[in-house]
Structures are given as C-alpha cells and as structure tokens.
Amino acid sequence: MSRQIIVPATGLLPHRAYSPAVRVGNTLYVSGHTGSDPVTREIRSGIESQTRQAFKNLQDVVEAAGGTMRDVVKVNIFMTDVANDLEGMNKVFREVFAEEPPARSTVGVAHLARPGLLLEIELVAVLPEEAGR
C-alpha cells in the first residue's frame, strides 16, 4: 500500500519535526494541531478561539488530501484543563461536527508543547476513493 505525506498550503514549516499528515490507502492520519496559527505560531486566546483555530488547521490538512471534515471518523483531544474548558471545546466541536459526529476521546494532560496552549487535536479520516489522487 502506498504511503503519501500530505502538506497543506502553508507547506512544511521549519519548526515542525513531523509530517502534517500521512495517507495510507484511503486512511488519513493527521498530526496533532493546536490553537496557534501554523505560520506565525501566534496562540489564540481562550478555549473556543483555540479550538476553532485547531480545527481550521486540521481542515486545511484534510482538504489538502482531497477530503472534507465529513470524512473524519476519529478525533483525539488533549486538554490542559478539562474541568474548566470542556464546555467551551464541546461548543466548537458541535459546530464543526453538527451532524453525525465522529468517535472521540478527550484526555487531560499536564501540559502541551508550548506555554499557553490549552488543547491539541489529532484525527483520522477515511477519504473517498478518488480524493487527492
């Protein structure tokens, strides 16, 4: 089975030591994205803004592979303050996945890669046969 690195329009950025996503067959494995701008690295303020930015970053990668967010089947969310931020994150999650949401795990973590980050989101999508080929 072929293995393809997927890179969004922002390109492979020098601060990343990993691929934005890897496609194997029709399965797309997307690396974790945070609530920061992928180019400027500016961290958004508040859980809802960070969640929206993270999903925008993820959507850019999924679309670069020829898919849509409707193709997402599994989401893993890592949060530094689940007790206080779960409601705000869930609000945005429901906006992104208004119908037929994917499977999801939400895990509390002590910290993320940079101070100020409140969450990191990774996902798996199953793309249509013709997507990105």
Backbone as a chain_set.jsonl record, in Angstrom:
{"seq": "MSRQIIVPATGLLPHRAYSPAVRVGNTLYVSGHTGSDPVTREIRSGIESQTRQAFKNLQDVVEAAGGTMRDVVKVNIFMTDVANDLEGMNKVFREVFAEEPPARSTVGVAHLARPGLLLEIELVAVLPEEAGR", "coords": {"N": [[0.839, -1.171, 0.0], [0.478, 2.251, -0.74], [2.214, 5.063, 0.677], [1.734, 8.341, 1.524], [2.832, 11.61, 2.081], [1.066, 14.321, 3.345], [0.704, 17.713, 2.793], [-0.38, 20.859, 3.82], [-1.464, 24.029, 2.329], [0.12, 25.88, 3.671], [2.541, 24.684, 3.744], [5.503, 22.662, 4.495], [6.629, 23.419, 7.535], [9.459, 24.928, 9.108], [9.661, 24.672, 11.927], [8.422, 22.342, 12.508], [8.902, 18.964, 13.271], [7.853, 16.788, 12.054], [5.453, 15.151, 9.88], [2.599, 16.837, 8.528], [0.407, 15.218, 7.882], [-0.228, 11.761, 7.106], [-1.065, 9.707, 4.475], [-2.374, 6.555, 3.96], [-3.38, 4.305, 1.742], [-6.786, 4.841, 1.694], [-6.944, 5.985, 4.128], [-6.401, 8.644, 6.291], [-4.075, 9.967, 8.437], [-3.833, 12.436, 10.679], [-1.594, 14.664, 12.113], [-1.283, 16.07, 15.448], [-2.799, 19.209, 16.041], [-2.746, 22.551, 17.235], [-4.137, 25.401, 19.006], [-2.864, 27.494, 17.685], [-1.652, 29.768, 15.176], [-0.523, 28.317, 12.178], [1.629, 29.38, 10.741], [2.563, 31.91, 11.832], [2.671, 31.186, 14.448], [1.311, 32.326, 16.49], [-0.546, 32.208, 19.437], [-3.923, 31.659, 19.979], [-6.422, 33.269, 22.021], [-8.126, 31.937, 24.769], [-10.335, 29.087, 25.183], [-12.383, 28.525, 23.239], [-11.559, 30.016, 20.973], [-9.04, 28.873, 20.543], [-9.797, 26.245, 20.005], [-11.304, 26.569, 17.643], [-9.257, 27.509, 15.931], [-7.521, 25.296, 15.935], [-9.178, 23.366, 14.704], [-9.49, 24.617, 12.224], [-6.866, 24.486, 11.264], [-6.607, 21.694, 11.098], [-8.64, 21.122, 9.235], [-7.564, 22.352, 6.944], [-5.47, 20.591, 6.376], [-6.845, 18.148, 5.947], [-8.364, 18.878, 3.707], [-6.278, 19.367, 1.902], [-5.597, 16.812, 1.332], [-7.68, 16.076, -0.215], [-10.079, 15.619, 0.999], [-12.941, 16.124, 3.215], [-14.239, 17.556, 6.256], [-16.33, 15.915, 6.869], [-15.415, 13.43, 6.36], [-14.021, 12.614, 8.541], [-13.383, 10.223, 11.021], [-12.455, 9.654, 13.563], [-11.469, 11.407, 16.435], [-9.012, 12.709, 18.555], [-8.562, 14.439, 21.501], [-6.542, 16.484, 23.428], [-6.32, 18.069, 26.454], [-5.396, 20.753, 28.631], [-6.873, 21.648, 30.789], [-9.404, 20.177, 31.496], [-11.607, 20.235, 33.236], [-12.411, 22.957, 33.396], [-12.523, 23.79, 30.73], [-13.902, 22.067, 29.062], [-16.631, 22.455, 28.336], [-16.561, 24.763, 26.638], [-14.882, 23.814, 24.578], [-16.464, 21.672, 23.67], [-18.651, 23.09, 22.646], [-17.602, 24.295, 20.293], [-16.771, 21.968, 18.992], [-19.246, 20.786, 18.431], [-20.165, 22.626, 16.56], [-18.405, 22.234, 14.429], [-18.833, 19.533, 13.856], [-21.71, 19.119, 13.306], [-23.638, 17.27, 12.533], [-23.852, 13.758, 12.749], [-21.409, 13.17, 14.396], [-17.886, 12.301, 14.699], [-16.225, 9.424, 16.223], [-14.717, 9.911, 19.445], [-12.086, 10.762, 21.718], [-11.276, 12.307, 24.765], [-8.747, 13.695, 26.592], [-7.156, 14.575, 29.592], [-4.202, 16.442, 30.101], [-0.973, 17.254, 31.519], [0.583, 19.334, 30.427], [1.259, 21.043, 27.301], [3.14, 21.364, 24.204], [3.962, 24.068, 24.143], [3.924, 26.899, 26.342], [0.76, 28.279, 27.266], [-0.812, 27.004, 25.396], [-3.897, 25.389, 25.178], [-5.135, 23.141, 24.209], [-4.704, 20.236, 22.102], [-5.363, 18.707, 19.035], [-5.872, 15.748, 17.255], [-6.558, 13.689, 14.373], [-8.281, 11.076, 12.516], [-9.15, 10.271, 9.242], [-11.27, 8.814, 6.771], [-10.949, 8.743, 3.481], [-12.725, 9.445, 0.386], [-12.537, 7.174, -2.42], [-11.567, 8.469, -4.761], [-10.42, 10.828, -3.86], [-7.917, 13.256, -3.815], [-6.268, 11.954, -5.585]], "CA": [[0.0, 0.0, 0.0], [1.293, 3.462, -0.835], [2.284, 5.986, 1.822], [1.875, 9.677, 0.959], [2.862, 12.719, 3.032], [0.13, 15.383, 2.963], [1.158, 19.017, 3.261], [-1.353, 21.9, 3.487], [-0.958, 25.186, 1.58], [1.155, 26.555, 4.456], [3.79, 23.991, 3.472], [6.23, 22.052, 5.606], [7.204, 24.534, 8.268], [10.728, 24.51, 9.719], [9.566, 24.33, 13.351], [7.807, 21.016, 12.636], [9.797, 17.815, 13.091], [6.935, 15.711, 11.708], [4.586, 15.416, 8.73], [1.254, 17.259, 8.921], [-0.472, 14.047, 7.787], [0.224, 10.657, 6.266], [-2.167, 8.951, 3.884], [-2.081, 5.176, 3.598], [-4.631, 3.928, 1.086], [-7.772, 5.91, 1.849], [-6.954, 6.438, 5.514], [-5.565, 9.815, 6.528], [-3.688, 10.154, 9.83], [-3.436, 13.833, 10.791], [-0.862, 15.001, 13.334], [-1.944, 16.99, 16.352], [-2.751, 20.651, 15.784], [-3.108, 23.324, 18.41], [-4.839, 26.658, 18.798], [-1.956, 28.544, 17.227], [-1.533, 29.946, 13.733], [0.552, 27.421, 11.751], [2.76, 30.119, 10.181], [3.099, 32.894, 12.78], [2.717, 30.483, 15.724], [0.565, 33.103, 17.483], [-1.524, 31.392, 20.154], [-5.207, 32.317, 20.172], [-6.788, 33.466, 23.422], [-9.347, 31.269, 25.209], [-10.556, 27.73, 24.676], [-13.16, 28.493, 21.998], [-10.709, 30.504, 19.881], [-8.013, 27.871, 20.258], [-10.44, 25.082, 19.386], [-11.611, 26.947, 16.255], [-8.003, 27.556, 15.174], [-7.047, 23.919, 15.763], [-9.993, 22.706, 13.674], [-9.16, 25.223, 10.928], [-5.599, 23.884, 10.858], [-6.896, 20.307, 10.717], [-9.423, 21.153, 7.996], [-6.639, 22.657, 5.85], [-4.737, 19.363, 6.054], [-7.8, 17.194, 5.37], [-8.692, 19.356, 2.36], [-5.086, 19.169, 1.063], [-5.625, 15.395, 0.942], [-8.836, 15.86, -1.07], [-11.237, 15.239, 1.806], [-13.681, 17.14, 3.958], [-14.394, 17.19, 7.661], [-17.325, 14.834, 6.945], [-14.679, 12.176, 6.231], [-13.353, 12.336, 9.812], [-14.012, 9.117, 11.742], [-11.955, 9.584, 14.938], [-10.793, 12.605, 16.92], [-8.414, 12.641, 19.891], [-8.355, 15.786, 22.006], [-5.724, 16.562, 24.633], [-6.608, 19.365, 27.063], [-4.671, 21.017, 29.874], [-7.814, 21.951, 31.874], [-10.686, 19.596, 31.081], [-12.673, 20.651, 34.153], [-12.887, 24.304, 33.1], [-12.591, 24.118, 29.307], [-14.63, 21.07, 28.275], [-17.862, 23.027, 27.772], [-16.207, 25.626, 25.515], [-14.398, 22.972, 23.491], [-17.612, 20.941, 23.133], [-19.45, 24.022, 21.853], [-16.993, 24.402, 18.966], [-16.811, 20.624, 18.397], [-20.595, 20.608, 17.879], [-20.27, 23.459, 15.362], [-17.63, 21.586, 13.363], [-19.467, 18.248, 13.557], [-23.105, 19.342, 13.687], [-24.398, 16.038, 12.279], [-23.077, 12.521, 12.728], [-20.038, 13.422, 14.848], [-17.005, 11.134, 14.719], [-15.817, 8.89, 17.522], [-13.82, 10.887, 20.06], [-11.529, 10.617, 23.059], [-10.8, 13.566, 25.332], [-7.809, 13.309, 27.633], [-6.485, 15.652, 30.301], [-2.745, 16.337, 30.129], [-0.346, 18.241, 32.395], [0.985, 20.491, 29.622], [1.478, 20.781, 25.878], [4.476, 21.719, 23.727], [4.323, 25.466, 24.422], [3.069, 27.552, 27.346], [-0.387, 28.998, 26.719], [-1.664, 26.112, 24.601], [-4.928, 24.773, 26.008], [-5.522, 21.838, 23.67], [-4.139, 19.723, 20.857], [-6.343, 17.804, 18.438], [-5.439, 14.932, 16.13], [-7.71, 12.966, 13.843], [-8.169, 10.091, 11.449], [-10.242, 10.391, 8.272], [-11.305, 7.841, 5.685], [-11.241, 9.562, 2.312], [-13.325, 8.766, -0.763], [-11.566, 6.511, -3.314], [-10.987, 9.385, -5.752], [-9.896, 12.035, -3.209], [-6.494, 13.548, -3.824], [-5.482, 11.057, -6.469]], "C": [[0.888, 1.24, 0.0], [1.173, 4.327, 0.417], [2.59, 7.359, 1.25], [1.858, 10.717, 2.08], [1.943, 13.809, 2.496], [0.594, 16.676, 3.617], [0.115, 20.057, 2.864], [-0.681, 23.053, 2.739], [0.134, 25.934, 2.335], [2.518, 25.907, 4.261], [4.354, 23.293, 4.691], [6.979, 23.167, 6.317], [8.43, 24.082, 9.047], [10.647, 24.144, 11.197], [8.921, 22.96, 13.573], [8.837, 19.921, 12.376], [8.979, 16.582, 12.713], [6.136, 16.114, 10.473], [3.218, 15.87, 9.211], [0.252, 16.103, 8.879], [0.191, 12.998, 6.906], [-1.013, 9.918, 5.787], [-1.648, 7.57, 3.504], [-3.376, 4.616, 3.023], [-5.594, 5.093, 1.173], [-7.863, 6.426, 3.277], [-5.945, 7.558, 5.69], [-5.338, 9.971, 8.03], [-3.125, 11.574, 9.957], [-2.786, 14.079, 12.148], [-1.647, 15.985, 14.182], [-1.728, 18.443, 15.956], [-3.295, 21.373, 16.996], [-3.86, 24.588, 18.02], [-3.922, 27.79, 18.418], [-1.934, 28.587, 15.705], [-0.351, 29.11, 13.251], [1.785, 28.141, 11.196], [3.381, 31.056, 11.206], [3.336, 32.29, 14.159], [2.036, 31.262, 16.849], [-0.504, 32.215, 18.111], [-2.786, 32.207, 20.373], [-5.526, 32.372, 21.664], [-8.099, 32.752, 23.729], [-9.594, 29.95, 24.508], [-11.35, 27.699, 23.378], [-12.326, 28.954, 20.814], [-9.631, 29.492, 19.526], [-8.612, 26.64, 19.58], [-10.777, 25.377, 17.928], [-10.349, 26.954, 15.397], [-7.479, 26.144, 14.922], [-7.849, 23.208, 14.68], [-9.777, 23.324, 12.297], [-7.872, 24.616, 10.393], [-5.808, 22.454, 10.369], [-7.654, 20.249, 9.394], [-8.52, 21.44, 6.794], [-5.872, 21.411, 5.417], [-5.659, 18.345, 5.388], [-8.134, 17.598, 3.933], [-7.507, 19.212, 1.407], [-4.999, 17.727, 0.574], [-6.814, 15.073, 0.04], [-10.089, 15.474, -0.319], [-11.958, 16.432, 2.39], [-13.781, 16.674, 5.405], [-15.474, 16.114, 7.846], [-16.659, 13.459, 6.841], [-13.994, 11.755, 7.533], [-14.113, 11.25, 10.567], [-13.597, 9.037, 13.207], [-11.196, 10.856, 15.267], [-10.262, 12.327, 18.328], [-8.082, 14.057, 20.318], [-7.61, 15.711, 23.333], [-5.894, 17.968, 25.193], [-5.859, 19.53, 28.374], [-5.599, 21.302, 31.053], [-9.218, 21.478, 31.485], [-11.825, 20.126, 31.95], [-13.253, 22.013, 33.784], [-13.152, 24.564, 31.626], [-13.424, 23.151, 28.458], [-15.874, 21.664, 27.609], [-17.563, 23.901, 26.554], [-15.701, 24.841, 24.32], [-15.553, 22.232, 22.849], [-18.499, 21.83, 22.268], [-18.905, 24.11, 20.431], [-17.021, 23.052, 18.257], [-18.17, 20.386, 17.737], [-20.829, 21.477, 16.65], [-19.576, 22.784, 14.181], [-18.308, 20.301, 12.906], [-20.931, 18.309, 13.995], [-23.959, 18.086, 13.515], [-23.436, 14.858, 12.226], [-21.622, 12.747, 13.149], [-19.206, 12.139, 14.85], [-16.829, 10.599, 16.133], [-14.789, 9.852, 18.11], [-13.325, 10.405, 21.414], [-11.062, 11.989, 23.494], [-9.976, 13.218, 26.562], [-7.21, 14.556, 28.272], [-4.989, 15.389, 30.359], [-2.176, 17.452, 31.005], [0.059, 19.501, 31.644], [1.151, 20.046, 28.179], [2.832, 21.372, 25.481], [4.919, 23.146, 24.053], [3.396, 26.031, 25.486], [1.942, 28.333, 26.665], [-1.297, 28.152, 25.857], [-2.62, 25.388, 25.541], [-5.351, 23.399, 25.513], [-4.721, 21.508, 22.429], [-5.118, 18.68, 20.347], [-5.694, 17.072, 17.275], [-6.638, 14.16, 15.625], [-7.31, 11.935, 12.803], [-9.384, 10.278, 10.553], [-10.132, 9.252, 7.268], [-11.822, 8.594, 4.47], [-11.93, 8.758, 1.214], [-12.229, 8.207, -1.681], [-10.838, 7.499, -4.219], [-10.313, 10.607, -5.139], [-8.379, 12.127, -3.309], [-5.642, 12.678, -4.724], [-5.328, 11.655, -7.843]], "O": [[1.925, 1.27, 0.663], [0.157, 4.311, 1.112], [3.597, 7.532, 0.562], [0.967, 10.702, 2.93], [2.031, 14.179, 1.325], [0.842, 16.733, 4.821], [-0.246, 20.139, 1.69], [0.534, 23.046, 2.542], [0.991, 26.562, 1.712], [3.542, 26.512, 4.576], [3.769, 23.323, 5.774], [7.873, 23.785, 5.739], [8.447, 22.977, 9.588], [11.482, 23.38, 11.682], [8.878, 22.472, 14.702], [9.555, 19.956, 11.377], [9.373, 15.456, 13.019], [6.143, 17.277, 10.072], [2.716, 15.345, 10.205], [-0.637, 16.012, 9.725], [1.049, 13.303, 6.078], [-1.887, 9.553, 6.573], [-0.629, 7.432, 2.827], [-4.362, 4.469, 3.745], [-5.263, 6.209, 0.773], [-8.753, 7.211, 3.603], [-4.786, 7.44, 5.29], [-6.29, 10.092, 8.8], [-2.066, 11.877, 9.408], [-3.348, 13.749, 13.192], [-2.561, 16.65, 13.697], [-0.626, 18.85, 15.587], [-4.182, 20.88, 17.693], [-4.176, 24.808, 16.85], [-4.171, 28.938, 18.788], [-2.165, 27.581, 15.035], [0.724, 29.179, 13.847], [2.875, 27.568, 11.182], [4.59, 31.011, 11.433], [4.115, 32.824, 14.948], [2.165, 30.908, 18.02], [-1.269, 31.555, 17.408], [-2.727, 33.321, 20.894], [-4.969, 31.617, 22.461], [-9.085, 32.945, 23.017], [-9.128, 29.721, 23.392], [-11.022, 26.915, 22.488], [-12.382, 28.339, 19.749], [-9.339, 29.275, 18.35], [-7.999, 26.061, 18.683], [-10.56, 24.528, 17.063], [-10.363, 26.465, 14.267], [-7.042, 25.834, 13.814], [-7.277, 22.524, 13.832], [-9.872, 22.619, 11.292], [-7.785, 24.27, 9.215], [-5.252, 22.053, 9.347], [-7.347, 19.425, 8.533], [-8.692, 20.833, 5.737], [-5.65, 21.2, 4.225], [-5.293, 17.746, 4.376], [-8.18, 16.748, 3.044], [-7.707, 18.96, 0.219], [-4.403, 17.45, -0.466], [-6.954, 13.941, -0.422], [-11.067, 15.043, -0.929], [-11.636, 17.585, 2.104], [-13.447, 15.535, 5.728], [-15.516, 15.468, 8.893], [-17.264, 12.445, 7.19], [-13.446, 10.655, 7.616], [-15.33, 11.336, 10.736], [-14.296, 8.424, 14.013], [-10.379, 11.326, 14.475], [-10.969, 11.782, 19.177], [-7.406, 14.791, 19.598], [-7.996, 14.972, 24.239], [-5.645, 18.951, 24.495], [-5.702, 18.576, 29.136], [-5.17, 21.211, 32.203], [-10.098, 22.285, 31.186], [-12.901, 20.434, 31.435], [-14.467, 22.202, 33.853], [-13.923, 25.464, 31.291], [-13.629, 23.39, 27.268], [-16.133, 21.395, 26.436], [-18.248, 23.789, 25.537], [-16.04, 25.154, 23.179], [-15.634, 22.158, 21.623], [-19.041, 21.37, 21.263], [-19.665, 24.009, 19.468], [-17.267, 22.992, 17.052], [-18.246, 19.854, 16.629], [-21.615, 21.104, 15.779], [-20.103, 22.767, 13.068], [-18.355, 20.011, 11.711], [-21.334, 17.631, 14.94], [-24.903, 17.869, 14.275], [-22.327, 14.975, 11.706], [-20.707, 12.54, 12.352], [-19.741, 11.039, 14.984], [-17.231, 11.233, 17.109], [-14.073, 10.529, 17.372], [-14.043, 9.733, 22.155], [-10.516, 12.75, 22.695], [-10.451, 12.528, 27.464], [-6.803, 15.484, 27.572], [-4.553, 14.269, 30.627], [-2.827, 18.477, 31.209], [-0.1, 20.609, 32.156], [1.179, 18.854, 27.871], [3.584, 21.829, 26.342], [6.111, 23.405, 24.219], [2.215, 25.685, 25.53], [2.145, 28.964, 25.627], [-2.44, 28.534, 25.607], [-2.209, 24.845, 26.567], [-5.862, 22.585, 26.282], [-4.137, 22.385, 21.79], [-5.639, 17.871, 21.115], [-5.052, 17.682, 16.42], [-7.623, 13.989, 16.344], [-6.191, 11.918, 12.291], [-10.507, 10.425, 11.036], [-9.036, 8.786, 6.956], [-12.974, 9.026, 4.43], [-11.748, 7.544, 1.117], [-11.114, 8.728, -1.702], [-9.63, 7.381, -4.423], [-9.677, 11.366, -5.87], [-7.656, 11.201, -2.939], [-4.416, 12.681, -4.618], [-4.703, 11.049, -8.713]]}, "num_chains": 1, "name": "protein.A"}
